[in-house]
Amino acid sequence: PTPGDLKLANPGPQTCKFNQSCTIQLTATGGKPTYRYAATGLPWGLTVDAGSGRISGKPWGSGTVQITATATDTTGATVTAAFPLTINWF
């Protein structure tokens, strides 16, 4: 890839606590800003801010889920990153 290619940093394995505030930051680089972010596989209680790439909220559930995050630049180029999120009760 060349330095101008759109990239989405993979945040790696994440851990949150049940019904406690949790924040995960998605960060895109390259391509042609501005970026739009999305994520699938989020547990109930977490949402992603499409403009900032911030996943936040108070997750419900337990165990590990696989999240697939995407970033799209103004040309329509899209990149993805997948990472596990473990929700602990305590």
PDB file of N, CA, C and O in Angstrom:
ATOM      1  N   PRO A   1       0.825  -1.218   0.000  1.00  0.00           N
ATOM      2  CA  PRO A   1       0.000   0.000   0.000  1.00  0.00           C
ATOM      3  C   PRO A   1       0.860   1.269   0.000  1.00  0.00           C
ATOM      4  O   PRO A   1       1.936   1.297   0.597  1.00  0.00           O
ATOM      5  N   THR A   2       0.392   2.278  -0.650  1.00  0.00           N
ATOM      6  CA  THR A   2       1.092   3.551  -0.648  1.00  0.00           C
ATOM      7  C   THR A   2       0.633   4.374   0.536  1.00  0.00           C
ATOM      8  O   THR A   2      -0.414   4.074   1.110  1.00  0.00           O
ATOM      9  N   PRO A   3       1.387   5.420   0.931  1.00  0.00           N
ATOM     10  CA  PRO A   3       1.002   6.214   2.109  1.00  0.00           C
ATOM     11  C   PRO A   3      -0.387   6.835   2.006  1.00  0.00           C
ATOM     12  O   PRO A   3      -0.999   7.132   3.032  1.00  0.00           O
ATOM     13  N   GLY A   4      -0.893   7.035   0.802  1.00  0.00           N
ATOM     14  CA  GLY A   4      -2.200   7.654   0.647  1.00  0.00           C
ATOM     15  C   GLY A   4      -3.369   6.698   0.775  1.00  0.00           C
ATOM     16  O   GLY A   4      -4.521   7.133   0.803  1.00  0.00           O
ATOM     17  N   ASP A   5      -3.093   5.393   0.853  1.00  0.00           N
ATOM     18  CA  ASP A   5      -4.176   4.418   0.934  1.00  0.00           C
ATOM     19  C   ASP A   5      -4.953   4.559   2.232  1.00  0.00           C
ATOM     20  O   ASP A   5      -4.387   4.840   3.289  1.00  0.00           O
ATOM     21  N   LEU A   6      -6.261   4.359   2.132  1.00  0.00           N
ATOM     22  CA  LEU A   6      -7.126   4.407   3.314  1.00  0.00           C
ATOM     23  C   LEU A   6      -6.831   3.216   4.211  1.00  0.00           C
ATOM     24  O   LEU A   6      -6.761   2.079   3.743  1.00  0.00           O
ATOM     25  N   LYS A   7      -6.658   3.480   5.500  1.00  0.00           N
ATOM     26  CA  LYS A   7      -6.406   2.423   6.485  1.00  0.00           C
ATOM     27  C   LYS A   7      -7.291   2.654   7.700  1.00  0.00           C
ATOM     28  O   LYS A   7      -7.642   3.788   8.025  1.00  0.00           O
ATOM     29  N   LEU A   8      -7.642   1.563   8.360  1.00  0.00           N
ATOM     30  CA  LEU A   8      -8.376   1.621   9.621  1.00  0.00           C
ATOM     31  C   LEU A   8      -7.570   0.837  10.639  1.00  0.00           C
ATOM     32  O   LEU A   8      -7.377  -0.371  10.500  1.00  0.00           O
ATOM     33  N   ALA A   9      -7.096   1.545  11.677  1.00  0.00           N
ATOM     34  CA  ALA A   9      -6.304   0.877  12.710  1.00  0.00           C
ATOM     35  C   ALA A   9      -7.172  -0.132  13.450  1.00  0.00           C
ATOM     36  O   ALA A   9      -8.301   0.172  13.837  1.00  0.00           O
ATOM     37  N   ASN A  10      -6.637  -1.339  13.645  1.00  0.00           N
ATOM     38  CA  ASN A  10      -7.366  -2.357  14.400  1.00  0.00           C
ATOM     39  C   ASN A  10      -7.097  -2.120  15.884  1.00  0.00           C
ATOM     40  O   ASN A  10      -5.946  -2.157  16.317  1.00  0.00           O
ATOM     41  N   PRO A  11      -8.153  -1.877  16.670  1.00  0.00           N
ATOM     42  CA  PRO A  11      -7.934  -1.616  18.098  1.00  0.00           C
ATOM     43  C   PRO A  11      -7.516  -2.847  18.897  1.00  0.00           C
ATOM     44  O   PRO A  11      -7.158  -2.727  20.068  1.00  0.00           O
ATOM     45  N   GLY A  12      -7.557  -4.025  18.284  1.00  0.00           N
ATOM     46  CA  GLY A  12      -7.174  -5.249  18.991  1.00  0.00           C
ATOM     47  C   GLY A  12      -8.246  -5.687  19.971  1.00  0.00           C
ATOM     48  O   GLY A  12      -9.302  -5.059  20.058  1.00  0.00           O
ATOM     49  N   PRO A  13      -7.990  -6.754  20.706  1.00  0.00           N
ATOM     50  CA  PRO A  13      -8.985  -7.254  21.664  1.00  0.00           C
ATOM     51  C   PRO A  13      -9.351  -6.188  22.696  1.00  0.00           C
ATOM     52  O   PRO A  13      -8.484  -5.504  23.241  1.00  0.00           O
ATOM     53  N   GLN A  14     -10.641  -6.063  22.948  1.00  0.00           N
ATOM     54  CA  GLN A  14     -11.150  -5.073  23.890  1.00  0.00           C
ATOM     55  C   GLN A  14     -11.953  -5.770  24.981  1.00  0.00           C
ATOM     56  O   GLN A  14     -12.515  -6.844  24.767  1.00  0.00           O
ATOM     57  N   THR A  15     -11.997  -5.138  26.158  1.00  0.00           N
ATOM     58  CA  THR A  15     -12.781  -5.668  27.274  1.00  0.00           C
ATOM     59  C   THR A  15     -13.606  -4.543  27.881  1.00  0.00           C
ATOM     60  O   THR A  15     -13.096  -3.452  28.134  1.00  0.00           O
ATOM     61  N   CYS A  16     -14.875  -4.816  28.110  1.00  0.00           N
ATOM     62  CA  CYS A  16     -15.769  -3.872  28.780  1.00  0.00           C
ATOM     63  C   CYS A  16     -16.482  -4.619  29.899  1.00  0.00           C
ATOM     64  O   CYS A  16     -16.523  -5.849  29.910  1.00  0.00           O
ATOM     65  N   LYS A  17     -17.040  -3.868  30.832  1.00  0.00           N
ATOM     66  CA  LYS A  17     -17.817  -4.470  31.913  1.00  0.00           C
ATOM     67  C   LYS A  17     -19.304  -4.258  31.662  1.00  0.00           C
ATOM     68  O   LYS A  17     -19.725  -3.214  31.163  1.00  0.00           O
ATOM     69  N   PHE A  18     -20.082  -5.263  32.015  1.00  0.00           N
ATOM     70  CA  PHE A  18     -21.530  -5.229  31.862  1.00  0.00           C
ATOM     71  C   PHE A  18     -22.117  -3.973  32.500  1.00  0.00           C
ATOM     72  O   PHE A  18     -21.859  -3.684  33.668  1.00  0.00           O
ATOM     73  N   ASN A  19     -22.910  -3.228  31.723  1.00  0.00           N
ATOM     74  CA  ASN A  19     -23.648  -2.050  32.172  1.00  0.00           C
ATOM     75  C   ASN A  19     -22.746  -0.963  32.783  1.00  0.00           C
ATOM     76  O   ASN A  19     -23.193  -0.179  33.620  1.00  0.00           O
ATOM     77  N   GLN A  20     -21.476  -0.927  32.359  1.00  0.00           N
ATOM     78  CA  GLN A  20     -20.552   0.128  32.779  1.00  0.00           C
ATOM     79  C   GLN A  20     -20.109   0.894  31.532  1.00  0.00           C
ATOM     80  O   GLN A  20     -20.058   0.325  30.442  1.00  0.00           O
ATOM     81  N   SER A  21     -19.792   2.167  31.687  1.00  0.00           N
ATOM     82  CA  SER A  21     -19.361   2.975  30.547  1.00  0.00           C
ATOM     83  C   SER A  21     -18.151   2.343  29.870  1.00  0.00           C
ATOM     84  O   SER A  21     -17.207   1.898  30.523  1.00  0.00           O
ATOM     85  N   CYS A  22     -18.209   2.318  28.554  1.00  0.00           N
ATOM     86  CA  CYS A  22     -17.163   1.695  27.753  1.00  0.00           C
ATOM     87  C   CYS A  22     -16.949   2.558  26.511  1.00  0.00           C
ATOM     88  O   CYS A  22     -17.911   3.015  25.894  1.00  0.00           O
ATOM     89  N   THR A  23     -15.685   2.780  26.147  1.00  0.00           N
ATOM     90  CA  THR A  23     -15.366   3.554  24.949  1.00  0.00           C
ATOM     91  C   THR A  23     -14.255   2.863  24.177  1.00  0.00           C
ATOM     92  O   THR A  23     -13.248   2.449  24.752  1.00  0.00           O
ATOM     93  N   ILE A  24     -14.445   2.743  22.875  1.00  0.00           N
ATOM     94  CA  ILE A  24     -13.432   2.210  21.969  1.00  0.00           C
ATOM     95  C   ILE A  24     -13.319   3.213  20.823  1.00  0.00           C
ATOM     96  O   ILE A  24     -14.329   3.587  20.227  1.00  0.00           O
ATOM     97  N   GLN A  25     -12.114   3.647  20.515  1.00  0.00           N
ATOM     98  CA  GLN A  25     -11.925   4.638  19.465  1.00  0.00           C
ATOM     99  C   GLN A  25     -11.453   3.972  18.177  1.00  0.00           C
ATOM    100  O   GLN A  25     -10.454   3.253  18.176  1.00  0.00           O
ATOM    101  N   LEU A  26     -12.176   4.213  17.076  1.00  0.00           N
ATOM    102  CA  LEU A  26     -11.756   3.768  15.753  1.00  0.00           C
ATOM    103  C   LEU A  26     -11.021   4.923  15.088  1.00  0.00           C
ATOM    104  O   LEU A  26     -11.444   6.074  15.196  1.00  0.00           O
ATOM    105  N   THR A  27      -9.910   4.620  14.395  1.00  0.00           N
ATOM    106  CA  THR A  27      -9.116   5.672  13.777  1.00  0.00           C
ATOM    107  C   THR A  27      -8.731   5.284  12.354  1.00  0.00           C
ATOM    108  O   THR A  27      -8.032   4.295  12.132  1.00  0.00           O
ATOM    109  N   ALA A  28      -9.197   6.076  11.401  1.00  0.00           N
ATOM    110  CA  ALA A  28      -8.833   5.889   9.996  1.00  0.00           C
ATOM    111  C   ALA A  28      -7.754   6.902   9.627  1.00  0.00           C
ATOM    112  O   ALA A  28      -7.678   7.987  10.202  1.00  0.00           O
ATOM    113  N   THR A  29      -6.919   6.525   8.655  1.00  0.00           N
ATOM    114  CA  THR A  29      -5.891   7.416   8.129  1.00  0.00           C
ATOM    115  C   THR A  29      -5.799   7.222   6.625  1.00  0.00           C
ATOM    116  O   THR A  29      -6.276   6.225   6.083  1.00  0.00           O
ATOM    117  N   GLY A  30      -5.179   8.189   5.957  1.00  0.00           N
ATOM    118  CA  GLY A  30      -4.988   8.091   4.516  1.00  0.00           C
ATOM    119  C   GLY A  30      -6.279   8.360   3.768  1.00  0.00           C
ATOM    120  O   GLY A  30      -7.212   8.962   4.298  1.00  0.00           O
ATOM    121  N   GLY A  31      -6.312   7.904   2.532  1.00  0.00           N
ATOM    122  CA  GLY A  31      -7.494   8.132   1.717  1.00  0.00           C
ATOM    123  C   GLY A  31      -7.782   9.613   1.571  1.00  0.00           C
ATOM    124  O   GLY A  31      -6.872  10.442   1.557  1.00  0.00           O
ATOM    125  N   LYS A  32      -9.061   9.931   1.464  1.00  0.00           N
ATOM    126  CA  LYS A  32      -9.480  11.326   1.332  1.00  0.00           C
ATOM    127  C   LYS A  32     -10.492  11.625   2.435  1.00  0.00           C
ATOM    128  O   LYS A  32     -11.668  11.286   2.297  1.00  0.00           O
ATOM    129  N   PRO A  33     -10.044  12.269   3.555  1.00  0.00           N
ATOM    130  CA  PRO A  33     -10.978  12.602   4.633  1.00  0.00           C
ATOM    131  C   PRO A  33     -12.091  13.484   4.081  1.00  0.00           C
ATOM    132  O   PRO A  33     -11.853  14.203   3.111  1.00  0.00           O
ATOM    133  N   THR A  34     -13.214  13.467   4.613  1.00  0.00           N
ATOM    134  CA  THR A  34     -13.675  13.080   5.933  1.00  0.00           C
ATOM    135  C   THR A  34     -14.102  11.611   5.941  1.00  0.00           C
ATOM    136  O   THR A  34     -14.535  11.076   4.920  1.00  0.00           O
ATOM    137  N   TYR A  35     -13.975  10.962   7.111  1.00  0.00           N
ATOM    138  CA  TYR A  35     -14.310   9.552   7.233  1.00  0.00           C
ATOM    139  C   TYR A  35     -15.686   9.367   7.866  1.00  0.00           C
ATOM    140  O   TYR A  35     -16.129  10.165   8.692  1.00  0.00           O
ATOM    141  N   ARG A  36     -16.345   8.286   7.450  1.00  0.00           N
ATOM    142  CA  ARG A  36     -17.603   7.857   8.071  1.00  0.00           C
ATOM    143  C   ARG A  36     -17.355   6.467   8.624  1.00  0.00           C
ATOM    144  O   ARG A  36     -16.831   5.591   7.937  1.00  0.00           O
ATOM    145  N   TYR A  37     -17.742   6.280   9.881  1.00  0.00           N
ATOM    146  CA  TYR A  37     -17.492   5.017  10.558  1.00  0.00           C
ATOM    147  C   TYR A  37     -18.788   4.251  10.786  1.00  0.00           C
ATOM    148  O   TYR A  37     -19.862   4.835  10.931  1.00  0.00           O
ATOM    149  N   ALA A  38     -18.657   2.927  10.813  1.00  0.00           N
ATOM    150  CA  ALA A  38     -19.783   2.048  11.145  1.00  0.00           C
ATOM    151  C   ALA A  38     -19.212   0.807  11.814  1.00  0.00           C
ATOM    152  O   ALA A  38     -18.017   0.530  11.714  1.00  0.00           O
ATOM    153  N   ALA A  39     -20.074   0.064  12.496  1.00  0.00           N
ATOM    154  CA  ALA A  39     -19.643  -1.181  13.124  1.00  0.00           C
ATOM    155  C   ALA A  39     -20.820  -2.141  13.199  1.00  0.00           C
ATOM    156  O   ALA A  39     -21.952  -1.735  13.465  1.00  0.00           O
ATOM    157  N   THR A  40     -20.543  -3.412  12.964  1.00  0.00           N
ATOM    158  CA  THR A  40     -21.547  -4.455  13.122  1.00  0.00           C
ATOM    159  C   THR A  40     -21.073  -5.393  14.228  1.00  0.00           C
ATOM    160  O   THR A  40     -19.882  -5.487  14.527  1.00  0.00           O
ATOM    161  N   GLY A  41     -22.040  -6.081  14.823  1.00  0.00           N
ATOM    162  CA  GLY A  41     -21.727  -7.017  15.891  1.00  0.00           C
ATOM    163  C   GLY A  41     -21.689  -6.390  17.267  1.00  0.00           C
ATOM    164  O   GLY A  41     -21.363  -7.058  18.248  1.00  0.00           O
ATOM    165  N   LEU A  42     -22.023  -5.102  17.348  1.00  0.00           N
ATOM    166  CA  LEU A  42     -22.007  -4.437  18.653  1.00  0.00           C
ATOM    167  C   LEU A  42     -23.090  -5.012  19.562  1.00  0.00           C
ATOM    168  O   LEU A  42     -24.217  -5.232  19.118  1.00  0.00           O
ATOM    169  N   PRO A  43     -22.760  -5.256  20.823  1.00  0.00           N
ATOM    170  CA  PRO A  43     -23.791  -5.714  21.756  1.00  0.00           C
ATOM    171  C   PRO A  43     -24.775  -4.584  22.058  1.00  0.00           C
ATOM    172  O   PRO A  43     -24.472  -3.408  21.853  1.00  0.00           O
ATOM    173  N   TRP A  44     -25.947  -4.957  22.544  1.00  0.00           N
ATOM    174  CA  TRP A  44     -26.949  -3.963  22.920  1.00  0.00           C
ATOM    175  C   TRP A  44     -26.327  -3.005  23.922  1.00  0.00           C
ATOM    176  O   TRP A  44     -25.634  -3.424  24.850  1.00  0.00           O
ATOM    177  N   GLY A  45     -26.579  -1.719  23.729  1.00  0.00           N
ATOM    178  CA  GLY A  45     -26.071  -0.713  24.652  1.00  0.00           C
ATOM    179  C   GLY A  45     -24.870   0.052  24.118  1.00  0.00           C
ATOM    180  O   GLY A  45     -24.531   1.110  24.647  1.00  0.00           O
ATOM    181  N   LEU A  46     -24.220  -0.467  23.077  1.00  0.00           N
ATOM    182  CA  LEU A  46     -23.099   0.242  22.464  1.00  0.00           C
ATOM    183  C   LEU A  46     -23.495   0.749  21.084  1.00  0.00           C
ATOM    184  O   LEU A  46     -24.182   0.058  20.331  1.00  0.00           O
ATOM    185  N   THR A  47     -23.058   1.959  20.760  1.00  0.00           N
ATOM    186  CA  THR A  47     -23.307   2.540  19.438  1.00  0.00           C
ATOM    187  C   THR A  47     -22.012   3.163  18.938  1.00  0.00           C
ATOM    188  O   THR A  47     -21.097   3.431  19.717  1.00  0.00           O
ATOM    189  N   VAL A  48     -21.945   3.389  17.632  1.00  0.00           N
ATOM    190  CA  VAL A  48     -20.779   4.047  17.051  1.00  0.00           C
ATOM    191  C   VAL A  48     -21.201   5.406  16.507  1.00  0.00           C
ATOM    192  O   VAL A  48     -22.219   5.516  15.824  1.00  0.00           O
ATOM    193  N   ASP A  49     -20.426   6.431  16.804  1.00  0.00           N
ATOM    194  CA  ASP A  49     -20.650   7.764  16.246  1.00  0.00           C
ATOM    195  C   ASP A  49     -20.025   7.769  14.853  1.00  0.00           C
ATOM    196  O   ASP A  49     -18.810   7.628  14.712  1.00  0.00           O
ATOM    197  N   ALA A  50     -20.854   7.932  13.829  1.00  0.00           N
ATOM    198  CA  ALA A  50     -20.395   7.823  12.439  1.00  0.00           C
ATOM    199  C   ALA A  50     -19.350   8.874  12.081  1.00  0.00           C
ATOM    200  O   ALA A  50     -18.522   8.640  11.201  1.00  0.00           O
ATOM    201  N   GLY A  51     -19.373  10.020  12.744  1.00  0.00           N
ATOM    202  CA  GLY A  51     -18.427  11.079  12.419  1.00  0.00           C
ATOM    203  C   GLY A  51     -17.107  10.978  13.148  1.00  0.00           C
ATOM    204  O   GLY A  51     -16.061  11.275  12.570  1.00  0.00           O
ATOM    205  N   SER A  52     -17.128  10.561  14.417  1.00  0.00           N
ATOM    206  CA  SER A  52     -15.899  10.548  15.218  1.00  0.00           C
ATOM    207  C   SER A  52     -15.238   9.173  15.297  1.00  0.00           C
ATOM    208  O   SER A  52     -14.050   9.074  15.604  1.00  0.00           O
ATOM    209  N   GLY A  53     -15.997   8.116  15.022  1.00  0.00           N
ATOM    210  CA  GLY A  53     -15.454   6.771  15.149  1.00  0.00           C
ATOM    211  C   GLY A  53     -15.429   6.255  16.576  1.00  0.00           C
ATOM    212  O   GLY A  53     -14.784   5.248  16.866  1.00  0.00           O
ATOM    213  N   ARG A  54     -16.124   6.938  17.463  1.00  0.00           N
ATOM    214  CA  ARG A  54     -16.131   6.528  18.867  1.00  0.00           C
ATOM    215  C   ARG A  54     -17.283   5.559  19.116  1.00  0.00           C
ATOM    216  O   ARG A  54     -18.450   5.879  18.886  1.00  0.00           O
ATOM    217  N   ILE A  55     -16.923   4.363  19.594  1.00  0.00           N
ATOM    218  CA  ILE A  55     -17.904   3.378  20.048  1.00  0.00           C
ATOM    219  C   ILE A  55     -18.059   3.606  21.540  1.00  0.00           C
ATOM    220  O   ILE A  55     -17.074   3.591  22.278  1.00  0.00           O
ATOM    221  N   SER A  56     -19.287   3.818  21.989  1.00  0.00           N
ATOM    222  CA  SER A  56     -19.465   4.096  23.412  1.00  0.00           C
ATOM    223  C   SER A  56     -20.840   3.647  23.881  1.00  0.00           C
ATOM    224  O   SER A  56     -21.731   3.352  23.085  1.00  0.00           O
ATOM    225  N   GLY A  57     -20.979   3.607  25.191  1.00  0.00           N
ATOM    226  CA  GLY A  57     -22.236   3.225  25.813  1.00  0.00           C
ATOM    227  C   GLY A  57     -21.978   2.297  26.985  1.00  0.00           C
ATOM    228  O   GLY A  57     -20.857   2.186  27.480  1.00  0.00           O
ATOM    229  N   LYS A  58     -23.045   1.631  27.420  1.00  0.00           N
ATOM    230  CA  LYS A  58     -22.988   0.662  28.515  1.00  0.00           C
ATOM    231  C   LYS A  58     -23.489  -0.672  27.977  1.00  0.00           C
ATOM    232  O   LYS A  58     -24.695  -0.867  27.827  1.00  0.00           O
ATOM    233  N   PRO A  59     -22.561  -1.602  27.683  1.00  0.00           N
ATOM    234  CA  PRO A  59     -22.969  -2.853  27.040  1.00  0.00           C
ATOM    235  C   PRO A  59     -23.738  -3.792  27.958  1.00  0.00           C
ATOM    236  O   PRO A  59     -23.471  -3.886  29.156  1.00  0.00           O
ATOM    237  N   TRP A  60     -24.696  -4.480  27.361  1.00  0.00           N
ATOM    238  CA  TRP A  60     -25.449  -5.533  28.039  1.00  0.00           C
ATOM    239  C   TRP A  60     -25.078  -6.847  27.386  1.00  0.00           C
ATOM    240  O   TRP A  60     -24.817  -6.905  26.184  1.00  0.00           O
ATOM    241  N   GLY A  61     -25.056  -7.876  28.167  1.00  0.00           N
ATOM    242  CA  GLY A  61     -24.692  -9.192  27.673  1.00  0.00           C
ATOM    243  C   GLY A  61     -23.440  -9.663  28.372  1.00  0.00           C
ATOM    244  O   GLY A  61     -22.920  -8.985  29.258  1.00  0.00           O
ATOM    245  N   SER A  62     -22.954 -10.830  27.975  1.00  0.00           N
ATOM    246  CA  SER A  62     -21.706 -11.351  28.529  1.00  0.00           C
ATOM    247  C   SER A  62     -21.060 -12.236  27.483  1.00  0.00           C
ATOM    248  O   SER A  62     -21.708 -12.683  26.536  1.00  0.00           O
ATOM    249  N   GLY A  63     -19.778 -12.482  27.670  1.00  0.00           N
ATOM    250  CA  GLY A  63     -19.052 -13.297  26.712  1.00  0.00           C
ATOM    251  C   GLY A  63     -18.324 -12.434  25.700  1.00  0.00           C
ATOM    252  O   GLY A  63     -18.148 -11.231  25.894  1.00  0.00           O
ATOM    253  N   THR A  64     -17.906 -13.069  24.622  1.00  0.00           N
ATOM    254  CA  THR A  64     -17.110 -12.387  23.604  1.00  0.00           C
ATOM    255  C   THR A  64     -17.884 -12.312  22.293  1.00  0.00           C
ATOM    256  O   THR A  64     -18.457 -13.301  21.837  1.00  0.00           O
ATOM    257  N   VAL A  65     -17.891 -11.129  21.698  1.00  0.00           N
ATOM    258  CA  VAL A  65     -18.507 -10.919  20.390  1.00  0.00           C
ATOM    259  C   VAL A  65     -17.435 -10.436  19.419  1.00  0.00           C
ATOM    260  O   VAL A  65     -16.430  -9.855  19.828  1.00  0.00           O
ATOM    261  N   GLN A  66     -17.656 -10.680  18.138  1.00  0.00           N
ATOM    262  CA  GLN A  66     -16.740 -10.216  17.102  1.00  0.00           C
ATOM    263  C   GLN A  66     -17.337  -8.954  16.479  1.00  0.00           C
ATOM    264  O   GLN A  66     -18.460  -8.972  15.976  1.00  0.00           O
ATOM    265  N   ILE A  67     -16.584  -7.876  16.519  1.00  0.00           N
ATOM    266  CA  ILE A  67     -17.030  -6.611  15.950  1.00  0.00           C
ATOM    267  C   ILE A  67     -16.289  -6.376  14.640  1.00  0.00           C
ATOM    268  O   ILE A  67     -15.074  -6.558  14.557  1.00  0.00           O
ATOM    269  N   THR A  68     -17.035  -5.971  13.623  1.00  0.00           N
ATOM    270  CA  THR A  68     -16.425  -5.587  12.355  1.00  0.00           C
ATOM    271  C   THR A  68     -16.673  -4.100  12.161  1.00  0.00           C
ATOM    272  O   THR A  68     -17.813  -3.661  12.008  1.00  0.00           O
ATOM    273  N   ALA A  69     -15.594  -3.334  12.169  1.00  0.00           N
ATOM    274  CA  ALA A  69     -15.670  -1.880  12.007  1.00  0.00           C
ATOM    275  C   ALA A  69     -15.305  -1.518  10.580  1.00  0.00           C
ATOM    276  O   ALA A  69     -14.463  -2.170   9.961  1.00  0.00           O
ATOM    277  N   THR A  70     -15.946  -0.470  10.054  1.00  0.00           N
ATOM    278  CA  THR A  70     -15.625   0.015   8.719  1.00  0.00           C
ATOM    279  C   THR A  70     -15.416   1.524   8.749  1.00  0.00           C
ATOM    280  O   THR A  70     -16.011   2.242   9.553  1.00  0.00           O
ATOM    281  N   ALA A  71     -14.558   1.976   7.853  1.00  0.00           N
ATOM    282  CA  ALA A  71     -14.363   3.400   7.638  1.00  0.00           C
ATOM    283  C   ALA A  71     -14.459   3.650   6.142  1.00  0.00           C
ATOM    284  O   ALA A  71     -13.897   2.905   5.339  1.00  0.00           O
ATOM    285  N   THR A  72     -15.172   4.699   5.779  1.00  0.00           N
ATOM    286  CA  THR A  72     -15.352   5.067   4.378  1.00  0.00           C
ATOM    287  C   THR A  72     -14.917   6.508   4.204  1.00  0.00           C
ATOM    288  O   THR A  72     -15.283   7.371   5.003  1.00  0.00           O
ATOM    289  N   ASP A  73     -14.125   6.779   3.149  1.00  0.00           N
ATOM    290  CA  ASP A  73     -13.703   8.160   2.918  1.00  0.00           C
ATOM    291  C   ASP A  73     -14.623   8.828   1.907  1.00  0.00           C
ATOM    292  O   ASP A  73     -15.598   8.227   1.457  1.00  0.00           O
ATOM    293  N   THR A  74     -14.314  10.074   1.550  1.00  0.00           N
ATOM    294  CA  THR A  74     -15.212  10.844   0.671  1.00  0.00           C
ATOM    295  C   THR A  74     -15.240  10.324  -0.758  1.00  0.00           C
ATOM    296  O   THR A  74     -16.131  10.699  -1.521  1.00  0.00           O
ATOM    297  N   THR A  75     -14.284   9.463  -1.149  1.00  0.00           N
ATOM    298  CA  THR A  75     -14.316   8.879  -2.492  1.00  0.00           C
ATOM    299  C   THR A  75     -15.155   7.610  -2.531  1.00  0.00           C
ATOM    300  O   THR A  75     -15.419   7.066  -3.603  1.00  0.00           O
ATOM    301  N   GLY A  76     -15.575   7.138  -1.354  1.00  0.00           N
ATOM    302  CA  GLY A  76     -16.344   5.899  -1.284  1.00  0.00           C
ATOM    303  C   GLY A  76     -15.486   4.684  -0.991  1.00  0.00           C
ATOM    304  O   GLY A  76     -16.008   3.577  -0.868  1.00  0.00           O
ATOM    305  N   ALA A  77     -14.169   4.872  -0.876  1.00  0.00           N
ATOM    306  CA  ALA A  77     -13.286   3.753  -0.519  1.00  0.00           C
ATOM    307  C   ALA A  77     -13.620   3.308   0.909  1.00  0.00           C
ATOM    308  O   ALA A  77     -13.858   4.137   1.788  1.00  0.00           O
ATOM    309  N   THR A  78     -13.633   2.005   1.124  1.00  0.00           N
ATOM    310  CA  THR A  78     -13.987   1.449   2.432  1.00  0.00           C
ATOM    311  C   THR A  78     -12.945   0.429   2.864  1.00  0.00           C
ATOM    312  O   THR A  78     -12.463  -0.371   2.062  1.00  0.00           O
ATOM    313  N   VAL A  79     -12.607   0.476   4.158  1.00  0.00           N
ATOM    314  CA  VAL A  79     -11.720  -0.523   4.757  1.00  0.00           C
ATOM    315  C   VAL A  79     -12.395  -1.068   6.009  1.00  0.00           C
ATOM    316  O   VAL A  79     -13.239  -0.405   6.611  1.00  0.00           O
ATOM    317  N   THR A  80     -12.014  -2.283   6.393  1.00  0.00           N
ATOM    318  CA  THR A  80     -12.609  -2.902   7.571  1.00  0.00           C
ATOM    319  C   THR A  80     -11.525  -3.386   8.524  1.00  0.00           C
ATOM    320  O   THR A  80     -10.378  -3.602   8.132  1.00  0.00           O
ATOM    321  N   ALA A  81     -11.909  -3.547   9.764  1.00  0.00           N
ATOM    322  CA  ALA A  81     -11.059  -4.151  10.790  1.00  0.00           C
ATOM    323  C   ALA A  81     -11.969  -4.930  11.722  1.00  0.00           C
ATOM    324  O   ALA A  81     -13.005  -4.420  12.150  1.00  0.00           O
ATOM    325  N   ALA A  82     -11.591  -6.161  12.038  1.00  0.00           N
ATOM    326  CA  ALA A  82     -12.390  -6.999  12.936  1.00  0.00           C
ATOM    327  C   ALA A  82     -11.606  -7.233  14.219  1.00  0.00           C
ATOM    328  O   ALA A  82     -10.394  -7.448  14.195  1.00  0.00           O
ATOM    329  N   PHE A  83     -12.323  -7.187  15.344  1.00  0.00           N
ATOM    330  CA  PHE A  83     -11.669  -7.402  16.636  1.00  0.00           C
ATOM    331  C   PHE A  83     -12.692  -7.961  17.627  1.00  0.00           C
ATOM    332  O   PHE A  83     -13.890  -7.716  17.490  1.00  0.00           O
ATOM    333  N   PRO A  84     -12.212  -8.719  18.634  1.00  0.00           N
ATOM    334  CA  PRO A  84     -13.120  -9.262  19.641  1.00  0.00           C
ATOM    335  C   PRO A  84     -13.366  -8.266  20.776  1.00  0.00           C
ATOM    336  O   PRO A  84     -12.481  -7.501  21.158  1.00  0.00           O
ATOM    337  N   LEU A  85     -14.572  -8.296  21.294  1.00  0.00           N
ATOM    338  CA  LEU A  85     -14.935  -7.526  22.480  1.00  0.00           C
ATOM    339  C   LEU A  85     -15.489  -8.500  23.506  1.00  0.00           C
ATOM    340  O   LEU A  85     -16.459  -9.213  23.246  1.00  0.00           O
ATOM    341  N   THR A  86     -14.856  -8.521  24.682  1.00  0.00           N
ATOM    342  CA  THR A  86     -15.314  -9.385  25.760  1.00  0.00           C
ATOM    343  C   THR A  86     -16.037  -8.517  26.790  1.00  0.00           C
ATOM    344  O   THR A  86     -15.514  -7.501  27.248  1.00  0.00           O
ATOM    345  N   ILE A  87     -17.240  -8.938  27.138  1.00  0.00           N
ATOM    346  CA  ILE A  87     -18.020  -8.242  28.165  1.00  0.00           C
ATOM    347  C   ILE A  87     -18.002  -9.093  29.428  1.00  0.00           C
ATOM    348  O   ILE A  87     -18.487 -10.225  29.442  1.00  0.00           O
ATOM    349  N   ASN A  88     -17.436  -8.528  30.482  1.00  0.00           N
ATOM    350  CA  ASN A  88     -17.335  -9.216  31.763  1.00  0.00           C
ATOM    351  C   ASN A  88     -18.414  -8.719  32.710  1.00  0.00           C
ATOM    352  O   ASN A  88     -18.791  -7.548  32.670  1.00  0.00           O
ATOM    353  N   TRP A  89     -18.910  -9.605  33.558  1.00  0.00           N
ATOM    354  CA  TRP A  89     -19.913  -9.219  34.549  1.00  0.00           C
ATOM    355  C   TRP A  89     -19.298  -8.374  35.662  1.00  0.00           C
ATOM    356  O   TRP A  89     -19.960  -7.493  36.210  1.00  0.00           O
ATOM    357  N   PHE A  90     -18.031  -8.638  36.000  1.00  0.00           N
ATOM    358  CA  PHE A  90     -17.399  -7.945  37.116  1.00  0.00           C
ATOM    359  C   PHE A  90     -16.058  -7.402  36.711  1.00  0.00           C
ATOM    360  O   PHE A  90     -15.372  -6.783  37.524  1.00  0.00           O
TER     361      PHE A  90
END
